[in-house]
């Protein structure tokens, strides 16, 4: 078994307007606080190739992820790929809804094309950097106090899941961290580009392990948001370092599972009708690409990733923690020793809610307590996603 890694900057140039995504419209970036990156890890056993790629972006639609996958598979046909966005709220708009006004998309098509080029090139570089792996470590722990559910305070997923590949001498090759919280320690008035707390987390893990680190956002819907006293870079630094230290300590105590390690990626296509009025309007105005078929349906996918005893349920949007906890339970029942959720994977369809708590607001422009419903494609997306993943997990 071999492991490869590569990363590259996707920090946008400020020579053209950069509209920051995640809060209100017309938030133009004035400077770069810390760089945004694409990071890719590759697992290869000469018969299977798995790519896990993380983007410091608010979201990456399926058509863009599909273009990256197509280019890579032209070179490595057997490569199975998962490309997930971290969802930071202080990076460029790559979806369209955070432009200067409600009729002008915030996406810079030149930048988006560059991201596709750089992501494909980074994955191919990781494929060329393969080196023997001696084994893997995995661990999970609850870390209360850093994140809260602003929608439903009683339902919180605070599980940090960590994975590390090591060489024959048990020295770290690369680490993967996974935590369910929006990267939004900084708030709407911040005009600086930043990866938020995941950026600090990765930097600290790399300092402690002398090896690269990827971060994946988990079931951050609902709203799983940082529980901070103030929206500052100091708080983002504290949160990132706290998670990094806890994860590295857990990995230091974990038992090494020696290579070879079985790994796989399974995919299930999903299809459902778009019912969201705001999304339909955004498509009509050209803010979003209109990806509906002739029947008004959107196609996407879910994925199940298995790396030894660690399983990840990958979803195409922002899963609410109630559903994330359910999927973790399903994976454990099916045999996973450690279970995580990777959000915004190979697509971004907005919030994924349980159907029984979905209440579309009377006025979606003023949704109040039902903001998540106003940013979800349909009340059916929750059961469609969960049932498709259950079939993969139980199968």
N, C-alpha and C positions, 0 to 999 in steps of 0.2 A: 504494500500500500504506500502511495506517495501523496504528499501534500504540497500544494503550490499557493503562493500569495502574491498579490500586487495591489497597488493603490495609485490613484492619481487625483490631482486637484480638479474640481469642477466649480471652483469659485468664479462667479461671473465677473466680467469686466464692467467697471463703472463708467466706461466711455459712452455706453448707451444706457438709457433709463433701466433701472432694475426695480421692479415692484415687488415688495416683500409680501409673501403669502402667509395666511393663517389668521389674520385678524380682519381689520377693515380694508377698504379700498384706498388707493392713492397713497400708499406708504412707500415712498421712494428711499432706497438705500443711499446713505451718504458716505459710508466707509465700510471696510472689512475688519471686523474684530478678530476673527479666526477663520481659517480656510474651511471650505466645504470639500468633501472628497467622495470618490467612489472607491470601494474596497471589495476585493473578491478573494475568496478562498476556494481552492479546487481540491477534490479528493479523487484519486485515480487508482484503480487496481488492475489495469491493463484490459479489463473487459467492461468496466463501467466508469463513467466520469460524472461527477456531481459538482456543480458550481453554485455557491451561495454568495450573492452579491448584495451589498448594502449601499444605498445612495443617500446622501445628505440633502434630500429634496422633500417637499411637501407631499408629492405624489408623482407617480409615473404611470400614465395610462397603458392599457394592455397593448395597444398598437405600437407604442414606443418600445415597451419591453419585448414585444414580439419581433421588432426589427433588430434589436440587439441579439436576440436568440437566433434569428435567421442567419445573421452574419457570422456568429460564432460557429454554428452548426455547419456552415459551408466549409469550415476548416476542420472541425471535430464533430462529425455527424452524431456520435454516440453521446455527446454532452447533454446532460439534463440540467436545467437552470432555474434558479429562483432568484428574482431580482426584486428586492424590497426597499421601500422608502422609509426613512426614519421619521418623516413628518415634522421637521423643525419649523417653527413659526417665524423664522427670521432668515429664510433663504428665498431665492427667486420664485416667482409664480411660474409653475410649469403646467398648470391646469387651465387657467384662464379667468378665474372669477375675482382676482384681486388687482385688477388694472386701475387706471386713473378714474374710471366711472363705471356705471352699471351697463354701459353699452360698448365698452372697449376692453378687449382681453388684455391681461397683463403678461401674457407669454411672449417672450422674444423668440421667434422661430429660428433665428440664427443660433442663439444660445442652446435651444433645445436640440437642434441638429448636432451641435458640438457635443452635448451630453451623450447622445446616442453613439457618436463616433468614439468618444473617450471611453465610454463604458465597454463597448465591444473590444476596443484595443486593450483595456485593462484586464479583461477576462482572458484574452488570448495571451497576454503577458504572464498572467498567473499560471496558465497552462504550460508555458515554457519554463517556469521556475520550479517544477516539481522536484522534490527531494524525499528520500525515504523517511517514513514516520515509524517511530517505535511503538506508538500506542496513543490512547486518548484518556482524558479524565473528564468527568461530568459531575455536577453538583447542583443542588437547588436549595434555596433557603428563603424564608419569609423575612422581609425587611420593612416592618411597619414604620410609619412616621414620615416618610419622604413623599408619599403620594396620597391623594384623597380623591374620592368620587364626588364631584360637585353636583352631579345629577341625583344620585342615590347614595348618600353617605353610608348606608348599611351594607352595601355590596362593594367590596374592595378586593382586588387581586394585587397582592404585594410581593409576588414570588419572583425572585431573581434566579435565572437559570444560566449556568455557565458551562462552557465546553472548552477544552484545551487539547490540542494535539502536541505531542512531544516527540523528540528524537530518541534514538536507541539509548542515550544516556539520561533520559527523562528530562531533558532541557526543553523548555517551551518553544514551539514553532509558531503557533498562532492561537489566539484566544477569541471566543465568541461569547458576548454578553447579551442578555435578553431580559428586558424589564418593561412592565406595562404602565407607561406614563407619558403623556404628551411632552415633547421637548419644548416647553414654553415657560421656563423659569423667568426669562425676560418677557416683557409684556408689550402691549400695543404701541407704546411710545418709544420703544427702542428702534433707532434707525440704522443699526449696524448689523451687517451679515454675521451670523454665528450659528454653529451647530448646537449651541445651548449645552445642557449638561452632558449629553453623550460625547461631545468633544472633549470635555474635561475628563470624563470617565476613561476614554480610550487613551488619552495622554498619560494618565496615571497608571493604568494597567501596563502600558508599554514601558513606563519607567520602572515599575516593580518587577516585570518579567523579562525585560530586554527582548521582547517579541511583539509583533504587531497584534492589533486588536480590532475586531469588528463589533458593531453594536446593531441589534435589531429591536425595534419597538414591538411590544407584544399587544395584548388586548387593552388598548389605551382609550377606547371609547367610553362614553358614559357620564361625565367627562373625567377620566383619570388624569389629574393635573397635579403639578408639584405643590406640596403643602409647605409653602415658604412664608416667611415673615415679610419679605420684600422682594420685588422683582429686579434682582441685580445680578451682575456677573459674579459677585462674591458668593451669592446663594447657589448659583449654577455650579461654581467651582466646588463648593461644599458637598452638594448632592452628588456630583460626578465622582469625586474622590471617595465619598462614603461607600458608594456602590462598588467602586473599583477595589477598595481595600477588602470589603467583605467577600467579594467574589474571588480575589486572589488568595485570601486566607482559606476559603473553602476548597479551592483547587489544590492548595498545598497539602491538605489533609486527605484528599481523595485518592483512591486506589487507581493505579494505572491499569487500564484494560489493554493488554498487548495486541499489537497488530498480528494478523490481518483483522480488520474490523468491517463487518458488513454494513453497507450503506445503500440507500435507495431513495428515489423520489417518485411518488405516484401522483397522477393528475386526474381530476374529474372535472369535465366541462359542466358549467351551469348556465341556465338561461332563464330570464324572467322579464316581465313587462315593466317598463319604466312608467311610474305613476306620479312622480314628483313634479309638481307644477313649476317650481322654480328651475329645476334642471331642464325641463322642456323649454322654458323661456330662454334660459342661457344658451341652449343649442340653437334656438331660433335666431338669437342675436349674434351667434358666432363666438360666444365666449367659450363654450365647450365644443369639441368635435362631436357631431351627431353620429353615434355608432349604433343606432337602432336598426334592426332589420325591418322588413316590410310590414311585420306585425307589431312593430313598436317595442320589440324586445331587445335586451342587451345580453350578449354572451360574455362570460368570463370563466374563471376556473378557481378551484381550490386544490391544495397540494398537501400531501403527507410526506414529510421528510423523516427518514430513520437513519440514525448514525449510531450503530451499536445499540445500547440500551436507552439512548436518548431519542425521543420522538418530538417533532415539531408539527403542529397543525398550522398550515399557512392559509391565510384568508385574504381576499382582494379588497380590503378596506379596514375601517376602524371598528373592531369588534368590541361590544360592550362586555365588561368583566363577568357578568352573570353567565354569558355564553362561553367566555374563555374558561371559566372554572368548570363548566359542564364538559367541555372538550378535554380538559386536563384529566378529569375523572374517567372519561371514556378511554383515553390512551392508557392510563394506569391499569384499568380493568383488562385491557387487551394485551398487557404485558410490558408496557414501558416502565422502566425504573425511574426515569426522569422525563418530564413532559413540559414542553413550552409551546408558546403561540407566536407566530411571526405574522404581524399585521402588514397591510398595504403591500401584499406580495403579488407581483406580476400584474397589478392593476390598482386602481383606487376608485371605489364606488361609493365612498362616503361611509356613514355610520351603518353598522349592522346590529340591529336591535332584536330582542325577543318580540315575537308577534303580539303576545298578550299585553305588552306595555307600550305598544306603538299607538300614539295618538297624534295624528297630523293636525297642526294648529290651524285654527280658522283663518288666521292671517299669517302666512308663512314669513312675511317681512317683519313681523313682530311675534316671534314664536314663543317668547317667554320660557317656561320650563320645558318646552318641547323643541328646543333648538335642534337636537339630534335628528328628530323626525324630519325637520325641514331640510336636512342635509343627508338624506338617505334616499336611495332610488325607489324603495318600495317597502311596504310592511311585510312583504313575503321574503325579503332577502335573508332575514335571520333563519327561518326554518329551512330555506333552500340551501344555504351555506352549511348549516349544522348537519342536516341530513346527508348531504353529499360527503362530508368528512366522516360522519359515522359509518357510512358504507365502506370508505377506505380503511378506517381504523379497524372495523370488525372483520373486514375481508382479509 
